[in-house]
Amino acid sequence: MKTILPLSCVILCGLLWSCSPIQSYSPIPEIHFVSLSFEDVNTPLGIQKMAVLTFSFIDGDGDIGAKTENCNSRIHYTWYKKLSDGNYEPFVFPATGTTTDSIAIPWDRVMDREGAQNKLLRGTIRMELTMPRNPQGADYMHIRYFIFDRARNQSNIDRTPDFNILDLPDIIHP
């Protein structure tokens, strides 16, 4: 009897702990800046500076990640240059004439929440971005970005800290 009581308490505690409530969160994704670093990458055009943006995300219904090439789950980003009056304007890429670009968020089986009881998905995304060449009149820039999940829910818009493109640091943290 003396060994049954402690053993039953351990089993009861284990059962209560394993029955923890399902976490719920908004189906609208939320993102937060983690870091921005700069790397030199050897390309066919020579050595090119790449920005490596890392941010965290959380999504209540777990529908992040492109299962097909034409999927809605994307990261949208825009480079902004700081003007002499302190305001910002989007940098226009001369080759395309556009200011905003997007990248599909790769889907992975680990991210699959279809049929799961707890659909909450959180993680970190790391993306490499080609630096703008010759952003005339801009010493300081930042990147604004947001994501869409497969249901076309748009996250909040986040941004990196300003960085001096003439004197790029190795790493920027908030």
N, C-alpha and C positions, 0 to 999 in steps of 0.2 A: 504494500500500500504506500510505503514511504517513497518508493521509486516511481510509482504510477502518477502521483500528484505532481511532482516536478516535471515529469515527462509530458503530462497532459497540458501543463501550463506552457511549455515550450511549443507544443503542437498548436495550441490555441493562439498563441502570439504569432506564430508563423502563418496561420490561416488568416488572421486579421490583417497582417502586414501584406499578404499576397492579394487581398481584396481591396487594394487601394483604389480610390475613385479614378475614373477616366478623366484625363486632363482635357479641358475644353479651352478653345481660343478662337478668336475671330477668324472667319474664312478669308479675310482680307490680309494678305501678307504684310509683315512688318520687317523693315531692314534697318541695320545700324552699322555705321562705319567701324572698321577694325583697324586697318592700316593701309598705307600707300608706300610702295618702294619703287625704285627705279633701277633697271638693269640694262646693260648693253648687250644687244643680241646681234649675232652675225647673220646678215641677210644677203640675198643676191645683190642688193644695192649698197652693201657695205655694212659697217657697224651702225646700228640704229638703237636709239634709246626707247625702251618700253616702260610704261607705267604698269605696275602690278597692284591692282586694287583688290583688297580683301574686305568683305563685309559679311555680317551674320544675318540670318533670316529666321522667321518663325511663321508658320502657316497652319491655321486651325483645321483645314480640311485636307492638307497634305497633297494638293494637286500642283506641285511645282516640278518642272522638268519636262522637256520636249520629248514626247514619244514618237513624233513624226517630224519630218523636216519643216512642214508648214504649221507647226504648233504655235499656239499663242504664248506659251511660257517663255518669256524673253526678258533680257536685261536691256534697258534703254539707257543711254548715257549721252551727255553733252559736255564738251569742254567749254569753259567760260574764261574769258580773259578780262583782267581788271583794267579799266580805263583810267586815264590820268585824273578824272574827277571823282574816282572812288567807286563808281558804278561798274557793273559787269555786263558784258554782252557775249552771246554765243560766238564761238570761233567757227568761221565758215571754212570748210576744207576746200581748197582751190580745185582739186581734181574732180570733186563731185558736186560742189556747190551746196552741200548739205551741212547742217549743224548738228544733227542728231543721228546716232547709229544704234544698232541693236545687235545682240548676240543671243542665240538660242541657249537656254539653260539645259545642259545635258541631263537626260533622264538616266537613272540607275535603278536596278532592282532594289537596292537598299532603300531608295526613296519611295518605293511603291506602297501606297496606303489603301488601294482599292480593296474593299472587302474587310479591311481591318476594323476592329472595334475602336481603337484609339487612333485617329487619323492625324493627330498633331505631328507636325514635322518641323524640326529646327536643324540648322546647320550653318556652315560657312561656305561662301563662294569666293574663289580666287580667280581673277581674270586678268589677262595681259592685253594692254591697249597700246597701239602705236602712238607715239607722241606726235603732236602736230609739228610740222616743219615751218619755221619762220613765222610765228604768229606776230605779225607786224604790230609794233606799238604796245606789246604786252610783255611786261616783266613777270607779272604774277598771274597765275591761273588756278582754277580748281575744276573738279569734275562733279557734275550733278547726275544722279542715277536713280532709277526705280525699276521695279520688276512687275511683270504680269504673271499670274498663274494661269493654268489651263482654262479656268472659267472666266478669264479676262478681268479678274479682280486686280486693280492696281494698288501697289504698296504705297507707303509714304515716299516722298522724295527726300533723299539724303544727299550729302555732299562731302567732299574731302576738304581738309584745310587748304588754304591758299599755299602755293609753293612757287618759288622763284625759278623760272625755267632757265635763267642764265647761270644759276648756281645751284643745281639740283642736289639736295641732300640724299643720303643713302636711304633713310627711312623717315617717314612722318607719322607720328602718333598723336591722338587727340590730347 
